[in-house]
C-alpha cells in the first residue's frame, strides 16, 4: 500500500511540474495579460502595466506580482552572470543572507 501511495505522489509531482512548465512556456512576455501572466524560470509571474505619458507613452512594461526575494535575485545572477552590484541600483546581501544591506 505504501509503495502505491509513493508512486502516486511521484506521478502527481511529475504532472504538476509538466503543467507549470507548459504554462510557463506558452505565454511569452509579449503575450502576457493580467489573466495569463508570463512566468519565468523561477516561477515568478509578470503582468503587463501600460505606460501613460512621457516618451514611452502607449508602451507596456512587465511587473512581477510579488516582491523579488534575495534567493530569486541570487538564482537570476547565478544563471545569467548578471552583475547586480552596478547600474541603477547597487544591491548587497546583508549578513543574514535574507535581506539587502
Secondary structure in CASP SS format (residue, H / E / C, confidence):
PFRMAT SS
TARGET T0000
AUTHOR 0000-0000-0000
METHOD secondary structure of the structure
MODEL  1
X C 1.00
X H 1.00
X H 1.00
X H 1.00
X H 1.00
X H 1.00
X H 1.00
X H 1.00
X H 1.00
X H 1.00
X H 1.00
X H 1.00
X H 1.00
X H 1.00
X H 1.00
X H 1.00
X H 1.00
X H 1.00
X H 1.00
X H 1.00
X H 1.00
X H 1.00
X H 1.00
X H 1.00
X H 1.00
X H 1.00
X C 1.00
X C 1.00
X C 1.00
X C 1.00
X C 1.00
X C 1.00
X C 1.00
X C 1.00
X C 1.00
X C 1.00
X C 1.00
X E 1.00
X E 1.00
X C 1.00
X C 1.00
X C 1.00
X C 1.00
X C 1.00
X E 1.00
X E 1.00
X E 1.00
X E 1.00
X E 1.00
X E 1.00
X C 1.00
X C 1.00
X C 1.00
X C 1.00
X C 1.00
X C 1.00
X C 1.00
X C 1.00
X C 1.00
X E 1.00
X E 1.00
X E 1.00
X E 1.00
X E 1.00
X C 1.00
X C 1.00
X C 1.00
X C 1.00
X C 1.00
X H 1.00
X H 1.00
X H 1.00
X H 1.00
X H 1.00
X H 1.00
X H 1.00
X H 1.00
X H 1.00
X H 1.00
X H 1.00
X C 1.00
X C 1.00
X C 1.00
X C 1.00
X C 1.00
X C 1.00
X C 1.00
X C 1.00
X C 1.00
X C 1.00
X C 1.00
X C 1.00
X E 1.00
X C 1.00
X C 1.00
X C 1.00
X C 1.00
X C 1.00
X C 1.00
X E 1.00
X C 1.00
END
